[in-house]
Amino acid sequence: MADKAAVIAVCNQKGGVGKTTTVENLGIGLALEGKKVLLLDADPQGSLTIALGEQRPDDLNMTISDLMAGAMESQPVSNDEGILHHEEGVDFIPADISLSGLEVSLVNAMNREKILRQVIEPYRKDYDYILIDGMPSLGMLTINTLAAADSVLIPVQSQFLSAKGLEMLLQTVSKVKRQINPKLRIQGVLLTMVDQRTNYSREISGLIREAYGGKIKVFDTEIPRSVRAAEISAEGRSIFRHDTKGKVAEAYRALTKEVLDAAQLRKQRQKEDCL
C-alpha cells in the first residue's frame, strides 16, 4: 500500500454526465484489482450514497457534513466515524441534504477552501485511493473538493452543451491550482454516454479529443450509453454485479486499467527523477 492514498475528485458543474456512476464503478473496479478504496459523497443530493444502497441518507447518524462541521469547529474525529462498508469491497462516507446548509456556513469559515482536505487527511494513510463525487456546481463545495484532491477526473457527456461547459470547469481547476492547491493536476477527461450508433455523438467525441487531447489527457476508454447502467443506481450495486459481461462493465474495467497504468507510470517517473 502507498504511504498516502491518491485522492481523485470526479467533477463537472453540469449534472447528468455520469459522475456518480463513474465514482462507484471506478472505485469498485479498483477494489476488484486489490486496492483499498474509500468513496466520498460530496453532493447534498446524496446520489452516490443512494447508489451504494443507503436509500434514506437523511436518516444516517453521521455524514460528510457532520465531519466537515467538526473540522470547522476544530473537533477531532476518529478515523472510523462516518465510514460505511459496501458488500463489493469499498468503504464510503455518505452525504445528505444537510450538506447544502454547511456550504452556506463555509463562506464565513476560517480556511474555508480547505475544510474537506482536513477531513480527508487522516484517512489517507489507510487507503490506496480516495474518490470524491463532486456536486454539479462551481460553488464552495466544489472548490473544497478540488482543494482536497491530487487530481481531477472530468466526465463529459458527448453532447454539445456538455463539451461547451468543459472550458469553464478547466478554468476553475486552473484557478484552484494557482491559488489553493498547486499540486492539483488533471487525471483526464472521460467521455460518457457515448452512442456509437449516431454520427452526432461520434462527432462530439471527436471534437473534444481534437480540441483538448493535445493539452490534457482524454481517456482512450469511452463509457457507452446503456439502459442497464442507468438501472444500477436503484439497486445498490455496481455494473460489475448488475451486468458483468455488458459493454459498460467492460468500459469501466478498461478505465480502471488506464488509471492504474497512469499511476504506475507516474511512480516510475518519480523514481527516475530521484536518481
N, C-alpha and C positions, 0 to 999 in steps of 0.2 A: 504494500500500500504506500502511496505517496505520502510525504510529510504533511502536505496540506491538500485538501480537496480542490479540484478545478471547479470554479463557480461559473456556470453558463447561464446568462439571462436570455430568455426567449421572449422577444419583444416585437411589437408592432402597434402603432397607435390605432390602426384600423382593426375592428372586430371581425370575427368570422373568417380568419385567414389560416386557422389550424394551429394556433399557439398551444392551446391546452392539449390537443391530440398529439402534438409533437413532444411536449414535455413528458406526457405519460408514456408514450411508446418508445421514445429515445431513452428515457430513464429506465424503463423495464428491459429494453434491448441491451443497455449497458450492464444491468444486473444479470441478465442471461449470459453475458460474457465474463461473469465472475467479479464484476466491480461492485463496490459498496456504494449505494446511491441514496441520496436524500432529495426529495422533491419538495419544493416550497411554493405554496399558492399565495401570490401577492395581488390577487384580484378580488375586490369586495363581492363580486358575483359568486365566488366560490366554485367556479366551473371545474377546476382540477380536483377540488375536494369531493365534489359530486361524482366526477368521472372515476374516482378511486373508491367509490362505494359508500361515502357518507352523504346520504340523500338529504339530511337535515342539518346543514352546517351550523345554523343558528342555535342548535341545541348542544353543541360541543362545549365542554368546560374550558378548554384552552385553545386559542387560535393565534395566528401570527400577530393580530392586532394587540392581544394581551402581552405577547413577548416584546413587541415594539414599545408599547406603553410602559412596560417595566424598564426598558432601556432608557427611555426618555426621563424616567424618574430615578435613574441610576440604581435600580433594584436588581441585584444579580439573580439569574435564573439557572437552575440546574440543567444539565445537558439533556436529560430525558423529558423535561417538561414540554408539553405541546406536541411531542412526536407520536404519530400513529404508524402502524405497520400494515402493509398490504400483502396479501397472500402470494403475490408474484415476485416478492423479494426486494421491494423497495420500502424505505421509510418516507413519511411525508409530514409536513407541517400544514395544517388546514387553514382556510380563511373563511370569514363570514362577512355579513353586511356591516358589522361594526368597524371594519377597516376604512369605510368611507368617512366616518366621523374622525378616525385617527388621522386621516390625510389632512383634514382641516386643522387639527391640532399641530401637525408638523410645521405649519407655516411659522409659528412662534417659538418653535423648539430650538434649543442650543444645538449647533452642529446638525441641523435638520436634514441635510442631504445624506448623512452617514449613519442614521439610526438603524436601518436594516443591516448595514455592514456590521455594526456592533452586535446585533442579534446572531448573525451567521457565524461570526469569528470562532466562538467556542466549539461549533460543530465541525469545523474544517479538518480537525485532526482525526476525526472518526470516520471520514468518508473519502472515497476516491473522486466522486462527482457530486456537486450540488446543482440542481437545475431549478431555476426560478421561472414561474409562469407569470409574466408581467401583465398589467391591466391595459386595456385598449385606450390609452390616452398618453399625453406627454406631460402629465402633471407631476406632483411631488413624489408620488409612489413610484412612478417610472424612473424618475431621477434617482431615487433611493436604490431601485433595482439595478440600474446601471452603475451606480457608485459602489455597490457591493460585489459586482461581478468582475471576473478576469476577462471574460469575453461575452459577446452578444451574438446570438443566432437569430436571424430575421426571417420568419416565414412570410412569403409573399404569394398571394393568390395570382394565378396567371390571368389577371383582368386589368384593364387599362387604369382604373382608378386606384387599384392596389399598387400598381407599379409607380404611379404618379406620387403616391404618399411615401414611397420609399425614400425619396430625396429629403423630405422633412425629417424623417427619423434619423437618417445618416447625419444631418446637421446637428441634431440633438446629441447623438453619440459623440460627434466630434467636439462639441462644446463641453460635455461631461469629461471627456478625456483631457481636454485642455485645462479645465478649471478645477476638477474634483478628483478624477481617477486616472492619472497619467498612464497606468498600466493597461487600461481597457483597450481591447482590440476586437475586431470583428471576426467572429468564428466563421461566418459565412451567411450567404443569402440562400434560403431554401424555397424552391418553387413548389407550391402546394396546390391541390385540387386541379391538377393539370389533366385536361381531357384531350388525349392524343387523337381523338376521332375528329376534332374540329380544327379547321385552319386557324381560327381566331386564337384559340388557346395556344397553339404551337407558335403563332406569330408573336404573341406577347412574351412567351418564354424566350424566344429567340432575341427579341428586343432587349429584354432585361440582361441576358447574357452578353449581348453586344455592347450595351451601354455601361455595364458595371464590371463585367468579367475581367477587364484589364486592370482595374483598380482594387477590387476586393474579390474574395473568393465567392464564387457561386457554386454550390454543391453540384457534383455530377448527378447525384440522386434527385429525382423529381417524385413528389408524392402524388399518385394519381387520384382523380376524383372517384369516390366509391360510396354507394349507399351503405354498404356494410361498415365502413369506417364511421359513418355518421351514427350508426346504431350503438356503438360501444359506450357512449357517454352515459347511457341509461342503465348499463349492465355492471358497472364497477369492475371491469376487467379490460385488459389490453387487446389490441388487434391480434396479438400472437395467440391468445386463448380463443378469441371470437372467430377468427378466420385464418388459422395458422398457415395455410398454403396459398392464401389470396395475394393479389398483387400489392396491396397496401402493406401487408406484413413483410413481404419481400423488400419493398422500398424502405421500410424502417430498419430492416436488418442491414441493408446497404448503407443507409445513413449512419447507423451505429458504427459500421466498419470505417467509414470515412472519418468520423470524429475520433475514433481510436487511432487510426493511422496518422492523422494530423498531430495528435498528442505525442505519439511515438517519434515523429519527425522533429517536433519542437524540442523534445528531450535530447535527441541526438545532436541537434544544432547547439543546444546549451552546453553539452559535454565538450563539443569541439571548440566552442568559444572559450571554455575554461582551460583548454590545453595550451 
